[in-house]
Amino acid sequence: MSTGTSGSDAVIDSHGLTREFGGRPVLRSIDLSVAAGEIVALLGPNGAGKTTLLRVLALLLRPSGGTLRLLGLDPDRERAQILRRVGYVGHESGCYGDLTGAENLAVHAELRHVPDPTRRIAELVAWSGLHDAAWRPVRTYSRGMQQRLALARALMHDPDVLLLDEPFTGLDRAGAESLVHLLEALGRAGHAVVMSLHDVTPVSAIVTRTGILHRGRLTWVEQEPAGDPIVVAAAYTRIVVET
């Protein structure tokens, strides 16, 4: 089963990756190689291990076994260098509710040592469509607005690898279309994107590969085009029913 590019060219490269919680396996021998410029969609039912895999890749969880290299670096010895080049958005926005949107971005810009933060914040406020809300406390934002702010924050330092856990949650149609265009542009510019989804349809035109996680195991949809919703739905049904 294909796992993508060769390890030497991969910005994400895992072999036999496992993760357990209380002795219960959640990830089972994950082999994953992702090259610069790839946009990879991960599908699977709730509890399949999608969030756990993304959190391991984001260095928020340590694997229980196997090997992992990110951007050619060793997470155990070069964690700080990796984190400077990886962006992550989880299920929750993680933004500070009592700060404004602009202040949240400013805090992240300082943490990431972003040059010319004022210009970068203005760019991301414009992209996220939060012009009118940038100086309001985030606790007044809708779920979709918080999601857009979290995405803007993850892009603050122009990461080489972007990890997104259900990024379309809470986005309206316009927000979803903006995100698709952004992801496509990031891929063309050589950034790697890995995202978990329940439905591949929003990104069917831009994904380069689709994987299905079920009971902690990763299987790739081999047919082309990679994001064809009909092909993916058939593969999803087969994998979930047969395993």
N, C-alpha and C positions, 0 to 999 in steps of 0.2 A: 504494500500500500504506500503510495507516494506521500512523503511528508514535506515536499517542496525542494528548496535549493540545497546544495551541498553545505555541510557544516562550515567549511572554510569561508564561504561567502555569506553566511547567515548573520543577521543582527540579533536574532533569537535562535538559540540552538539548545534543545533539550533532548536527553536520551534516558529512557527508563524512568522518567520523573514520577515520583509518588508523593502522596501526602495523606497522612492519617490523622484522625481526630479521635482520641480515646481508644486507640487500637482499631478503629473502623476505617478501612481504606476509602478515600474520597477520590483520589486520582490514582490510576493504575497504569503504570508504565507508559507515560506519555512521551512519544517522540514527536518533536515539533521543530521544524526549521523554517524560518521566515526571512526572506531577503529584503533588502532596502527596496522601497517602492511597492511592495505587496500590500494588498488590502484583504485581510483574512476575516471571514465571518465564522463564528462558532455558535452553533445551534444546539439545543438540547432541552429536555424537560426540566422543571424545577428539581433541584437536588442532584443534577447530573455532574456537577463539578465545575461549571463554567466560571462562576465567581471565584472559586478557590484557585483555579488555574491562573486567572488574571492577577489575583493577589500575590501568588507565588512569583509570577513574571515581574510584578511591580516591586518585588522585594519586601512586601508587607508580611509575607509568611515564608518560613523556611521550608523547603521540601523535606520530606522524611527519607527520601532516597533518590537515586539517580543523579545525573549531572545536568548543570545548567550554565550556559555562558550567554551573556548579553553584550552585544556590540564588541564581541571578541574579548570581553573582560570577565574575570572571575568574581562573582558576587560576594564570596567570602573575603576576598582580599582587596577588592576595588569597588566596594559598594558606593562610595561617595561619587566617584567618577561616573558610574552608571546612572545614579539618580539625577545627575545634572543633564542627562540626555534622554530621560524617559518621562513621559507625561501619563497620568492616570486619572480616570474619572470612575468612581464607584457608584453603587446604588444610591447612596446619599450624597448630596452636594458637598458636605463638609465645609460649607462657607460659614463665616461668623455672622449670626443673625443681627447683632447689634451694630455691626459695621455696615457702611454703605457698600454698594457693589464696587465702586471705584476704590474704596479703602481696602476691600478684600483683595483686589488685584494689586494694589500697591504693596500690601504685606507680602504677597507671593513674589512680586518682583524683587523685593529686598532680599527675601530668603534665597532666591535663585540668582542673585547678583546680576540682574538684567541691565545691560547698558541702555542709557536713555529711556528710563522707565516711563516717563511722561508720554513720550511718543508711542511706546508700545501699548500702554494702557488705552490711549485714545484709539489706536487701531482696533484693539479687541472690543472696546465698547461699541465702536461702529459696526464691527462684524456681528456682534451678538444682538444688535438691535436694542440695546439697553440705554440709548441716549437719554431718554426722559426719566429713567429710573436710576441712573448711575449714582446719584447722591441721595437716594432713599435707603433706609435700613433694609437689609436683605430679608428680615423677618416679615416685611410687607410684600415680598415678591410672591408671585404664583409659583407652582411647582415647575412649570415650563421655564419661567424666568430664572429660577434657581439653577435649572439644568444648563441653560445657556451660559450663565455666569461660571458654573463649574467647568464647562468646556473651554471658555475663554481663559480661565485660570490655568488649566492644564496645558494650554498652548503658549503661555506667557514666555517660556524660555526656548521656544521653537524646538521641541524635542525631536530626536531622530526616531524614536519609537513612541507610539501613542496607543495606550491600552484603555479600552472603553467598555464599561459594563452596562449594557442596555442603554446606549446613549440617546435613543429616540423617546425614552420615557418622558411624558409630560410635554413634548414639543408639539406645537400645532403644525399645520401643513407647511406654512411658510418657513418655520424654524427647521423642520425636517429637511426641506429642500435646500436651505442654506447649508445645513450640516453635510448633506450629500455632496454638494459642490465643493465644500471645504475639504472633505476627505479625498475626493478625486484629485484636487489640486495638490494635496499633501503627497499622495501616491506618485503623481507625475514629478514632483520635486525630489523624490527619492526617500521620503519618509515611510517607515513601516507602520501599518495600522492593524491591530488585532482587536476585534470587538465581539462581545457576546450579544446574541439577539434571540428573540422568540420567533421572529418572522424576517426572512431575508429580503422580502419584496422591496422595502425602501432603498436597498443598496444593490439590487440585483444587477444593475447596469455597470457597477464599478468594482465589485469584488473580483479578486483574482483566484481565490480558492474558498471553498466552504467545507468546514469540518463539523461533524456531529458528535457531541459528547453524550454518552449514555452509560450510566453506572460506572463513571470514572474512566471510561475508555474512549479514545478518540479514533474516529473513522472518517476518511475523506470521501467527499462526493467526487467521483472520478470523471463524470461526464461533463462536456462543455455545452453551453457556456456555464461557468462556475456558479453563477448566481441565478440560473433559471429556476423560478419558483416551483414549476411543475416537477422538474427533475429533482430538486432538493426535497420537495414534499414526498415524492415517491421513495427516495433514499431514506428520509427520516422515518417514514412509516415502516419500511423494511427493517431498519436497524433496531427500532424500538420494539417492534413486534417479535423479531426473531431472537433477541438477546434478553 
